Amino acid sequence: MAFLLALLIKFIFEIPFFAMSKKFMSRYSYPMLLTLVALIYTIRWMILGVSDDLYILVWSQILLSLSYSLQYFVSVAYVDFITPEKYRATGQTIYWAVTFGLGGLIGNVLAGVILNNVTIGGMYRLSAGVTLICITFLWMKPKKGENKSSAVEYIGNK
């Protein structure tokens, strides 16, 4: 029953969060929004990693709704932004293949390996830490002399 309630909460809150995503995108840069998403995921994973209260876990789905909706909307737009116009369909195909194919495969295998060595709470806390570390990659700029993509130039202008 709690599982169904959690799914219901997630789906109900995704609707307004998807609607708000475009407004956020008009105000903030892609890296800023993806950083926000990563921080929200981190908070949720820390909640899952330290709490065993069923109600807190169910209501943490609101954070998942917000982070997933914003991440999905922004990521697709960001890939479109950084990909040259004639390769946008290819860019989106690669994004989807890596995110939902390769990412799902690697994520599930790693989760299994990690769960063989730590508790599920430990896995969520580890995920939160890795997410915080990965935020730095959103803000990296190429070294002088390397080719710059339009996204890097865009980030530098914000």
C-alpha positions in Angstrom: 0.0 0.0 0.0 2.8 2.4 0.9 4.5 1.7 -2.5 1.3 2.7 -4.3 0.9 5.8 -2.3 4.5 6.7 -3.0 3.9 6.3 -6.8 0.7 8.3 -6.6 2.5 11.2 -4.8 5.3 11.1 -7.4 3.0 11.2 -10.4 0.8 13.9 -9.0 3.7 16.2 -8.2 5.4 15.6 -11.5 2.7 17.4 -13.5 3.2 20.9 -11.9 7.0 20.4 -11.8 7.2 19.6 -15.5 5.1 22.7 -16.1 7.5 24.8 -14.0 10.6 23.5 -15.8 10.3 25.8 -18.8 10.0 28.8 -16.5 13.2 27.8 -14.6 15.0 27.3 -17.9 14.2 30.8 -19.0 15.8 32.2 -15.8 18.8 30.0 -15.1 21.6 28.4 -17.1 21.6 24.6 -17.8 24.6 23.9 -15.5 22.9 25.9 -12.7 19.6 23.9 -13.1 21.5 20.6 -13.3 23.4 21.5 -10.2 20.1 22.2 -8.4 18.8 18.8 -9.6 21.9 17.1 -8.3 21.5 18.7 -5.0 17.8 17.7 -4.7 18.8 14.1 -5.6 21.5 14.3 -2.9 19.0 15.4 -0.3 16.6 12.7 -1.2 19.3 10.0 -1.2 20.5 11.2 2.2 16.9 11.0 3.5 16.6 7.4 2.1 20.1 6.6 3.6 19.4 7.7 7.1 15.6 7.3 7.7 13.6 4.2 8.2 10.3 6.1 8.8 7.9 4.9 6.2 6.0 8.2 6.0 9.2 10.2 5.5 10.3 7.8 2.7 6.9 8.0 1.0 6.9 11.8 1.1 10.5 12.0 -0.2 8.8 11.1 -3.5 8.0 14.8 -3.8 11.8 15.4 -4.1 12.0 12.7 -6.7 9.2 14.3 -8.7 10.9 17.7 -8.6 14.4 16.4 -9.5 13.3 13.9 -12.2 11.0 16.4 -13.9 13.5 19.2 -14.0 16.4 16.9 -14.9 14.5 15.3 -17.7 13.3 18.6 -19.2 16.7 20.4 -18.8 18.8 17.5 -20.0 17.0 17.1 -23.3 17.2 20.8 -23.9 20.9 21.0 -22.9 21.7 18.2 -25.3 19.9 20.0 -28.0 21.8 23.2 -27.2 25.3 21.7 -27.2 24.7 19.6 -30.4 25.3 21.2 -33.8 21.9 21.7 -35.5 22.4 19.0 -38.2 23.3 16.4 -35.6 20.5 17.1 -33.0 18.6 13.9 -33.7 21.8 11.9 -33.3 22.7 13.8 -30.1 19.3 13.0 -28.6 19.6 9.3 -29.7 23.0 9.1 -28.0 21.7 10.9 -24.9 18.8 8.4 -24.6 21.0 5.4 -25.3 23.5 6.4 -22.7 21.0 7.6 -20.1 18.4 4.9 -20.2 20.5 2.0 -21.7 24.1 2.2 -20.6 23.3 4.2 -17.5 20.6 1.8 -16.3 22.8 -1.2 -17.0 25.9 0.2 -15.1 23.7 1.7 -12.3 22.0 -1.6 -11.7 25.2 -3.7 -11.8 27.0 -1.2 -9.5 24.0 -1.2 -7.1 24.2 -5.0 -6.9 27.9 -4.9 -6.2 27.6 -2.2 -3.6 24.6 -3.9 -1.9 26.8 -7.0 -1.5 29.2 -5.0 0.6 27.1 -2.3 2.4 23.6 -1.8 3.6 20.9 -0.1 1.4 21.3 3.0 3.6 25.0 3.0 3.0 24.4 2.7 -0.8 22.1 5.7 -0.7 24.6 7.7 1.3 27.4 6.7 -1.1 25.1 7.8 -4.0 24.6 11.2 -2.4 28.4 11.6 -2.0 29.1 10.7 -5.6 26.5 13.1 -6.8 28.0 15.9 -4.9 31.4 15.1 -6.4 29.9 14.9 -9.9 28.6 18.5 -9.7 32.1 19.7 -10.3 32.0 18.2 -13.8 29.1 20.5 -14.7 31.3 23.5 -14.2 34.6 22.3 -15.7 35.9 24.4 -18.6 38.4 23.3 -21.2 42.0 24.3 -20.8 43.3 27.1 -22.9 43.9 26.1 -26.5 41.3 23.2 -26.4 38.2 23.5 -28.6 35.4 25.1 -26.8 31.8 24.1 -27.5 29.0 26.7 -27.6 27.8 25.3 -24.2 31.1 26.1 -22.5 31.0 29.6 -24.0 27.4 29.9 -22.8 28.3 28.8 -19.3 31.1 31.4 -19.2 28.7 34.2 -20.2 26.2 33.5 -17.4 
